[in-house]
Amino acid sequence: MKWFKQLTIAALIAVIGFSSVPASTPTATAASKLSGKIVINGSSALLPLTLQAANEFKKLNPKVKISASAAGSITGPQAVRKGIANIGAVDWDASKDVPGFKKFDGQVAHKVAVIPFAAVVNKNVTATNLTTKELQGIFSGKIKNWKEVGGKDAEIIVVNRTFGSGTRVNFQDKALDGTDFMTKGDNYKEVKTSGDMKSAIETTPNAIGYMDLAYVTDKMTAVKINDIAPTEANVINGKYKVWGYGYYMTKGEPTGATKEFIKYVQSTKFQNGSLKKLKFIPISAIK
């Protein structure tokens, strides 16, 4: 069995730098006094949102420099604790204990988005509506062939995220009801980031994995779970349960440019605009 080449990039790093908005732009002029540097590390699930927000915020505040990297949720609060990042992007509230991870003392959690997660399969897979029990069997390694769940006679290739991934934490808890993942085998592979998962699912026949909706493309299929499609509407109406909140963690209460950037991401304009276009859900939509 041929396996896809594992991507060797451990961290996806994007440094945002844009030209100044003309002085005649009222919003840019009003905010142009704000300056500073913001370093953001952590969640690759939140990276599309972070990059878009940084793009927009920089245009309004040309004197602010923003860099963002994504190597998995756990690296966010770790970087904040070490003092090498102002913001730690993470797919759980890292100021509290969660299964597998202790809380990060002294850090403040700022809720910035609702993140829908989905099981995804390569386009050649025909089994696209799975039960919780079937997903548990597949990701634990007990179900090994797609024909066992109504698909073609082909070995299932399981693609998992590495330990420390917030997407992994949410998917294991909410899609698998806490069932342990398989950890080895010829049909098993781990990847570091959401981007790596996207590439693996798109290029590996008979593969299954999971990611947030922002990364789902037409080169894969988002799987229904118990007959419920992973859509923004189904999260909001309460039918689809595999979702979580995204957070920006800071060391104590933020100040200066960091404070203003978080406020921008939480603003009604961004939440109901760019955030929704990226397939995230505004935090106000969940009651």
C-alpha positions as CSV (number, residue, x, y, z in Angstrom):
1,M,0.0,0.0,0.0
2,K,1.4,3.3,-1.0
3,W,1.2,6.1,1.5
4,F,1.2,9.8,1.0
5,K,4.4,11.7,1.7
6,Q,4.1,13.3,5.1
7,L,4.4,17.0,5.0
8,T,7.6,18.1,6.7
9,I,6.6,21.5,7.8
10,A,6.1,21.4,11.6
11,A,4.6,24.8,11.9
12,L,2.7,27.0,9.4
13,I,4.0,30.5,9.9
14,A,2.5,33.6,8.3
15,V,3.8,37.1,9.0
16,I,1.3,39.7,8.1
17,G,2.6,42.9,6.5
18,F,0.5,45.3,4.5
19,S,1.0,48.8,3.1
20,S,-0.6,51.7,4.8
21,V,-4.2,52.7,4.1
22,P,-4.3,56.2,2.6
23,A,-4.7,58.9,5.2
24,S,-7.9,60.0,3.7
25,T,-9.6,56.8,5.0
26,P,-11.4,57.9,8.2
27,T,-11.1,54.6,10.0
28,A,-7.4,54.3,9.3
29,T,-6.7,57.9,10.4
30,A,-8.7,57.5,13.6
31,A,-6.8,54.3,14.6
32,S,-3.4,55.2,13.2
33,K,-1.9,56.1,16.6
34,L,-2.2,52.5,17.7
35,S,1.2,50.7,17.5
36,G,3.0,47.6,18.7
37,K,3.7,44.0,17.8
38,I,1.4,41.1,18.3
39,V,2.6,37.5,18.2
40,I,0.0,34.7,18.0
41,N,0.8,31.0,18.3
42,G,-1.3,27.9,18.5
43,S,-4.4,26.4,16.9
44,S,-4.2,25.6,13.2
45,A,-8.0,25.3,13.2
46,L,-8.3,29.0,14.1
47,L,-5.5,30.1,11.7
48,P,-7.7,31.1,8.8
49,L,-9.7,33.3,11.2
50,T,-6.6,34.8,12.8
51,L,-4.9,35.6,9.4
52,Q,-8.1,37.2,8.1
53,A,-8.5,39.3,11.2
54,A,-4.9,40.3,11.2
55,N,-5.2,41.4,7.6
56,E,-8.2,43.6,8.3
57,F,-6.8,44.9,11.6
58,K,-3.5,45.9,10.0
59,K,-5.2,47.9,7.3
60,L,-7.0,49.9,10.0
61,N,-3.8,50.1,12.2
62,P,-0.8,50.3,9.9
63,K,1.7,50.8,12.8
64,V,0.8,47.4,14.3
65,K,2.8,44.4,13.2
66,I,1.2,40.9,13.6
67,S,2.8,37.4,13.1
68,A,0.8,34.2,13.4
69,S,2.0,30.6,13.6
70,A,0.1,27.3,13.9
71,A,1.5,24.1,15.3
72,G,-1.4,22.9,17.3
73,S,-3.5,24.3,20.2
74,I,-1.3,23.3,23.1
75,T,1.6,25.4,21.6
76,G,-0.5,28.5,22.1
77,P,-0.8,28.8,25.9
78,Q,2.7,27.3,26.1
79,A,4.1,30.2,24.1
80,V,2.2,32.7,26.2
81,R,3.6,31.1,29.4
82,K,7.1,31.3,28.0
83,G,6.6,34.9,27.0
84,I,7.2,34.4,23.3
85,A,3.6,35.1,22.2
86,N,1.0,37.7,23.2
87,I,-1.9,35.5,22.2
88,G,-2.2,31.7,22.4
89,A,-4.9,30.4,20.0
90,V,-6.5,27.3,21.4
91,D,-9.6,25.1,20.8
92,W,-10.5,24.8,24.5
93,D,-10.4,27.1,27.5
94,A,-6.8,26.6,28.6
95,S,-7.5,28.5,31.9
96,K,-9.3,25.3,33.1
97,D,-8.3,21.7,33.3
98,V,-9.5,19.5,30.4
99,P,-9.0,15.8,29.9
100,G,-5.3,15.3,29.1
101,F,-4.2,18.9,29.8
102,K,-3.8,20.9,33.0
103,K,-4.9,24.5,33.1
104,F,-2.4,27.3,32.5
105,D,-2.4,29.4,35.6
106,G,-2.5,33.2,35.2
107,Q,-3.9,33.1,31.7
108,V,-7.2,34.6,30.7
109,A,-9.4,33.0,28.0
110,H,-11.1,35.2,25.4
111,K,-13.8,33.5,23.5
112,V,-13.6,34.4,19.8
113,A,-15.5,31.9,17.7
114,V,-17.6,28.8,17.5
115,I,-15.8,26.0,15.6
116,P,-17.7,23.3,13.8
117,F,-15.7,20.1,13.4
118,A,-16.4,17.3,10.9
119,A,-15.2,13.8,10.1
120,V,-14.0,13.9,6.5
121,V,-13.2,11.3,3.9
122,N,-11.4,11.1,0.5
123,K,-13.7,11.6,-2.5
124,N,-13.5,8.0,-3.5
125,V,-15.2,6.8,-0.2
126,T,-18.9,6.1,-0.6
127,A,-19.7,5.6,3.1
128,T,-20.5,9.2,4.0
129,N,-23.2,8.7,6.7
130,L,-21.8,7.1,9.8
131,T,-23.1,6.4,13.3
132,T,-21.2,7.3,16.5
133,K,-20.5,3.6,17.0
134,E,-19.1,3.2,13.5
135,L,-16.8,6.2,14.0
136,Q,-15.6,4.8,17.3
137,G,-14.9,1.5,15.6
138,I,-13.0,3.1,12.8
139,F,-10.8,5.5,14.8
140,S,-10.1,2.8,17.5
141,G,-8.9,0.4,14.7
142,K,-11.6,-2.2,15.3
143,I,-13.3,-1.5,12.0
144,K,-10.7,-1.9,9.2
145,N,-12.6,-2.1,5.9
146,W,-15.1,0.3,4.4
147,K,-17.4,-2.6,3.5
148,E,-18.1,-3.1,7.3
149,V,-19.9,0.3,7.3
150,G,-21.7,0.0,3.9
151,G,-18.8,1.1,1.7
152,K,-16.6,-0.5,-0.9
153,D,-14.3,-3.4,-0.1
154,A,-11.2,-1.4,0.7
155,E,-8.9,-0.9,3.7
156,I,-9.7,2.2,5.8
157,I,-6.8,4.6,6.1
158,V,-7.1,6.5,9.4
159,V,-5.5,9.9,9.6
160,N,-5.2,11.4,13.1
161,R,-3.9,14.6,14.6
162,T,-0.9,14.5,16.9
163,F,-1.4,14.9,20.7
164,G,-1.8,18.5,21.7
165,S,-4.2,19.3,18.8
166,G,-7.4,21.1,19.9
167,T,-9.3,19.6,17.0
168,R,-8.3,16.2,18.2
169,V,-9.5,17.0,21.8
170,N,-12.9,18.2,20.5
171,F,-13.4,15.4,18.0
172,Q,-12.5,12.6,20.5
173,D,-14.8,14.1,23.1
174,K,-17.8,15.0,21.0
175,A,-17.7,12.7,18.0
176,L,-16.3,9.6,19.6
177,D,-17.7,10.1,23.2
178,G,-14.1,9.8,24.6
179,T,-13.2,6.5,22.8
180,D,-9.4,6.1,22.6
181,F,-7.8,6.4,19.2
182,M,-5.7,3.7,17.6
183,T,-2.0,4.6,17.8
184,K,-0.2,2.5,15.3
185,G,-0.7,0.3,12.2
186,D,0.0,0.2,8.5
187,N,-3.3,1.9,7.9
188,Y,-2.7,4.7,10.5
189,K,-0.9,8.1,10.2
190,E,-0.6,11.2,12.3
191,V,-0.3,14.7,11.0
192,K,0.6,17.9,12.8
193,T,-1.7,20.6,11.6
194,S,-5.2,21.1,10.0
195,G,-3.4,22.0,6.7
196,D,-1.5,18.7,6.8
197,M,-4.8,16.9,7.5
198,K,-6.4,18.6,4.5
199,S,-3.6,17.6,2.2
200,A,-3.7,14.0,3.5
201,I,-7.4,13.5,3.0
202,E,-7.4,15.1,-0.4
203,T,-4.6,12.9,-1.8
204,T,-5.1,9.6,0.0
205,P,-7.7,7.2,-1.4
206,N,-9.9,5.5,1.3
207,A,-8.7,7.9,4.0
208,I,-10.8,9.3,6.9
209,G,-9.8,12.1,9.2
210,Y,-11.4,15.2,10.8
211,M,-11.0,19.0,10.7
212,D,-12.9,22.2,11.2
213,L,-15.2,23.3,8.4
214,A,-12.9,26.1,7.4
215,Y,-10.6,23.5,5.8
216,V,-13.2,21.4,4.0
217,T,-12.9,21.5,0.2
218,D,-14.7,19.9,-2.7
219,K,-11.9,17.4,-2.9
220,M,-13.3,15.6,0.1
221,T,-16.6,14.8,1.7
222,A,-17.8,15.9,5.2
223,V,-19.5,12.9,6.8
224,K,-22.9,13.0,8.3
225,I,-23.0,11.7,11.9
226,N,-26.1,9.8,12.9
227,D,-27.8,11.3,9.8
228,I,-27.0,14.9,10.7
229,A,-24.8,17.0,8.4
230,P,-22.0,19.1,9.8
231,T,-23.3,22.5,8.9
232,E,-23.4,25.8,10.6
233,A,-27.2,25.7,10.7
234,N,-27.2,22.3,12.4
235,V,-24.8,23.6,15.1
236,I,-27.0,26.6,15.8
237,N,-30.2,24.6,15.9
238,G,-28.6,22.1,18.3
239,K,-28.8,19.0,16.0
240,Y,-25.1,18.7,15.4
241,K,-23.0,18.3,18.5
242,V,-19.4,18.2,17.2
243,W,-18.3,21.7,17.8
244,G,-16.3,23.8,20.3
245,Y,-15.4,27.3,21.2
246,G,-12.1,28.9,20.0
247,Y,-10.2,31.0,22.4
248,Y,-7.4,33.5,22.5
249,M,-5.3,33.1,25.7
250,T,-3.4,36.0,27.2
251,K,-1.1,36.4,30.2
252,G,-3.4,38.3,32.5
253,E,-5.7,40.9,30.9
254,P,-4.4,42.2,27.6
255,T,-3.4,45.7,27.0
256,G,-2.5,48.0,24.0
257,A,-2.6,46.5,20.5
258,T,-3.3,43.0,21.8
259,K,-6.4,44.2,23.6
260,E,-7.7,46.0,20.6
261,F,-7.0,43.1,18.3
262,I,-9.0,40.8,20.4
263,K,-11.8,43.3,20.6
264,Y,-11.8,43.5,16.8
265,V,-12.2,39.8,16.4
266,Q,-15.1,39.8,18.9
267,S,-16.7,42.8,17.2
268,T,-20.1,42.4,15.6
269,K,-18.6,43.5,12.3
270,F,-16.0,40.8,12.1
271,Q,-18.2,38.1,13.7
272,N,-21.0,38.6,11.3
273,G,-18.8,39.3,8.3
274,S,-15.5,37.6,7.6
275,L,-15.8,35.1,10.4
276,K,-19.0,33.6,8.9
277,K,-17.6,33.6,5.4
278,L,-14.8,31.3,6.7
279,K,-17.4,28.8,8.0
280,F,-17.0,29.7,11.7
281,I,-20.0,30.7,13.7
282,P,-20.4,33.9,15.7
283,I,-20.2,33.3,19.4
284,S,-23.5,35.2,19.9
285,A,-25.3,32.6,17.7
286,I,-25.1,29.9,20.4
287,K,-27.5,30.5,23.2
